[in-house]
Amino acid sequence: MALLDKKSKKAFSDPLMSNNPISLQVLGICSALAVTVKMDTAVVMSLAVIFVLAVSNTVIALLRKMIPGKVRIIVQLSVIASMVVFIDLVLKAYFYDMSKQLSVFVGLIITNCIIMGRAEAFAMQNGPWRSLLDGIGNGIGYGGILIGVAFFRELLGSGTFYGIQIIPDSFYAAGYENMGLMVLSPGAFIILGLIVWAQRLIANIEEE
Amino acid sequence: MEHYISLITKAVFVENILLAYFLGMCSFLAISKKVDTSIGLGFAVIFVLTITAPTNWAMNKYFLQDGALAWAGFPDVNLSFLNFIVFISVIAAMVQLVEMILDKFSPTLYQSLGIFLPLIAVNCSILGGSLFLVEREYTLLESTVFGFGSGLGWLLAIVSMASIRYRLRYSNVPSHLRGVGITMLLTGLLSIAFMSFGGIQL
């Protein structure tokens, strides 16, 4: 079996666009929006989710024949929770400011429905290699949307990109103002709604 | 007393757990299609949040915090890194327990809440509530009030959204925007409406 046969490739590439976890499966929005005021928190959050998703998918795929059906949810939760504890401790040790900014939202990766959803729907039926690809694919699909939302919120709300000022001073002098709404929570909902709309238009997916 | 009223108002309106902190979005989007199911889920969330908040408070105070195990003779032990695992297990166990108790003593309530209870174990607002009360260092009573208030705020948000979506059936939404897209935009508007409570100080 080649490393990247057709099915494995599909496991990786589907969640990027045509089956995106956020905009099409509508999973994992809980922890997605609160960290999108600035690019840097969104990037760190995406990396954390990609890591947790990839590792937990692989571990669960390896264990799938040993997990009794009745207690599988608890087993999945403990695998995921251990990964999240690991991430939390790494952040606290090496990026203390970042971990303060993300506050409770690192912990909330545990209840991120994408991770449970992929464990239950994919890793319980497929081998570890394919599950790893599926995990990374879904993680990147999730991170893409997260970073997209953060990009617009930071650009429109603070006029910066990754902390670097983008909107020139002459604009402000001419009367341009940052959109305060974008920094607050409604901005996240509205930007995400528009991104979902755009993506469904491109992928041509309609509901009902 | 005033302190608790202010806390509850803050949790319901000013810092609504769903509209300001985005917690519990998954089930919010999935369930808000129908008014009666969203009322059912809303009450189940209030119930579970009010129970798990004080339980997790006690867990944190007597087992996890730095020096919390002094009563057992281990004053130097700090288990706070275990808090995620302990909280999520407490929540899962509580949900299971509530389900069994309801099944035994109140079959009618179980009938109406039953299908939602397993869903709640992975509802972010429950775990979020527990993590917030640790971060904000609430006392036992404050935690309980905060848990109840957050649940109430969640119920309010999901029931309003379900009623709006009910009316939405008669409007002509662009076909690609239907479903999640329009719900997100509406949640944004709802969230703006709730922001007008922002200045309230009791």
Interface residues (C-beta under 8 A of the other chain):
Chain A: S23 V26 L27 G28 I29 C30 S31 A32 L33 A34 I73 I74 L77 S78 A81 S82 V84 V85 D88 L89 S103 V104 G107 L108 I110 T111 N112 C113 M116 L181 L184 S185 P186 G187 A188 F189 I190 L192 G193 L194 V196 W197 R200 L201 N204 I205 E206 E207 E208
Chain B: L19 A20 Y21 F22 L23 G24 M25 C26 L29 A30 F81 L82 N83 F84 I85 F87 I88 S89 A92 A121 V122 N123 C124 S125 I126 L127 G128 L131 F132 E135 P174 S175 H176 L177 R178 G179 V180 G181 I182 T183 M184 L185 T187 G188 L189 S191 I192 M195
